[in-house]
Amino acid sequence: LGRPPLWLGLICAAAAVAVATAAIYPLKSIAPAVALSVVYLPAVLLVSAYWGLLLGLLTSLASAASFNFFHIPPVGRFTISDSRNWVALGAFVLVAAVVSTMAELARSRAVEAERRRGEADLAAGLARELLRGANTRMALGTTARGMSEALHIPSAAIELGEIDGRDRLALPLRNADGEQIATLLVARGLPPETVQRLEGQVVPALEALVAIALRRDAIQAEAVETDALRRSDELKTALLRSVSHDLRTPVTAIVTAGHALAARSITDDERRELSAAVVDEGGRLAALIDKLLDLSRLQSGRAESQPDWISIEEVLLAAREALPASAAELRVAVDQDVPPVRADAAQLVQAFRNLLENAWRYSNGRPVSVLARRAAEHVVVRIVDQGPGISQLEQERIFEPFYRGSRSEERRVGKECRSRW
């Protein structure tokens, strides 16, 4: 609570004493003049409450002088003929001094209460900014701005670690072990009471809050790392389970065909058929290994995308050509108004190849259709097969790595896979 200017207090004191002196004249008809000194007390109380004890005492002395000069006989002189009037005037001065002191004390307590309320609001604001943020470093800037506005200082900054203030005042922030965890930087030349308030009230609160926020960041990082390790273990387990099944089939076929080739009783046609099976299964095994290598590069972040403007029709045809020759019943239709899309051609071909291979594998020899059309600013590719479909319960898990749904032959619902760019 800032005090009004002193010159305004002097004017108000003079005006209040003048008004009280004038107000006593009509009151003399109903009460003795000596008893009307209390009329000056509101003026003393008003000045003391706004301008402090010193000006309040000055107002009480001015009130006593005016009361003596204008209303205590002999009027018009600073003398008192009746000793009883001396007692009344002394009592008035004493009461006025007590009133001024009480008003100053009440104001001091109000100022202190307001200051503590401001400090509590500031601490609450700092806690809200620091602890609700996702990252402590990002929240420090907002916290410093709020603190500078609350304390009415030109600028403030909070930096993690030990910082050399140079042209700014650096206040260290330490944790419970005494280690400096951050630095509060404020402008030099601040009033001593502001610096004292920073050191005595703001810095301890900031130390506790920054320490809690940093501990929260550490716990969150540990939780994220733990979750990532858990997911990695689950992914590795699913990968081994899936790969062991997919790799066993071509390896078993190659080994079986190799043993059969050693038999002397097989005919030339059978030998050629077995040789072709070895080649086909070897190619299938190589494709599986290539997929594993691609997956490894994707997970490690080394498979950088190289986007370019490409034809979606060429991508779909390339994906179909990569499938076995037995997938001839896979039909591709692309509308004429389909524009080029910006994407990595190799990754897109691989993605469509996986989708088409899945649709063809579970279509039980029925035709598979691929339709591409333009939809506003997007290109929609729809892959429609006549396989068993995916149950409603399993549709939420179709994007989980290596998840395999049940293969019930009784489900005969259509299945659509959509992609948008």
Stockholm file with secondary structure:
# STOCKHOLM 1.0

chainA/1-421         LGRPPLWLGLICAAAAVAVATAAIYPLKSIAPAVALSVVYLPAVLLVSAYWGLLLGLLTSLASAASFNFFHIPPVGRFTISDSRNWVALGAFVLVAAVVSTMAELARSRAVEAERRRGEADLAAGLARELLRGANTRMALGTTARGMSEALHIPSAAIELGEIDGRDRLALPLRNADGEQIATLLVARGLPPETVQRLEGQVVPALEALVAIALRRDAIQAEAVETDALRRSDELKTALLRSVSHDLRTPVTAIVTAGHALAARSITDDERRELSAAVVDEGGRLAALIDKLLDLSRLQSGRAESQPDWISIEEVLLAAREALPASAAELRVAVDQDVPPVRADAAQLVQAFRNLLENAWRYSNGRPVSVLARRAAEHVVVRIVDQGPGISQLEQERIFEPFYRGSRSEERRVGKECRSRW
#=GR chainA/1-421 SS CCCCCHHHHHHHHHHHHHHHHHHHHHHTTTSCGGGGGGGGHHHHHHHHHHHCHHHHHHHHHHHHHHHHHHHSSSTTSSCCSSHHHHHHHHHHHHHHHHHHHHHHHHHHHHHHHHHHHHHHHHHHHHHHHHHHSSCHHHHHHHHHHHHHHHHTCSCEEEEESCCCCTTEEEEEEECTTSCEEEEEEEESSCCHHHHHHIIIIIHHHHHHHHHHHHHHHHHHHHHHHHHHHHHHHHHHHHHHHHHHHHHHHHHHHHHHHHHHHTCSSCCHHHHHHHHHHHHHHHHHHHHHHHHHHHHHHHHHTCCCCCCEEECHHHHHHHHHHTSCGGGTTEEEEECTTCCCEEECHHHHHHHHHHHHHHHHHTTTTCCEEEEEEEETTEEEEEEEECSCCCCTTTGGGTTSTTCCCCCCTTCCCCEEEEEEC
#=GC SS_cons         CCCCCHHHHHHHHHHHHHHHHHHHHHHTTTSCGGGGGGGGHHHHHHHHHHHCHHHHHHHHHHHHHHHHHHHSSSTTSSCCSSHHHHHHHHHHHHHHHHHHHHHHHHHHHHHHHHHHHHHHHHHHHHHHHHHHSSCHHHHHHHHHHHHHHHHTCSCEEEEESCCCCTTEEEEEEECTTSCEEEEEEEESSCCHHHHHHIIIIIHHHHHHHHHHHHHHHHHHHHHHHHHHHHHHHHHHHHHHHHHHHHHHHHHHHHHHHHHHHTCSSCCHHHHHHHHHHHHHHHHHHHHHHHHHHHHHHHHHTCCCCCCEEECHHHHHHHHHHTSCGGGTTEEEEECTTCCCEEECHHHHHHHHHHHHHHHHHTTTTCCEEEEEEEETTEEEEEEEECSCCCCTTTGGGTTSTTCCCCCCTTCCCCEEEEEEC
//
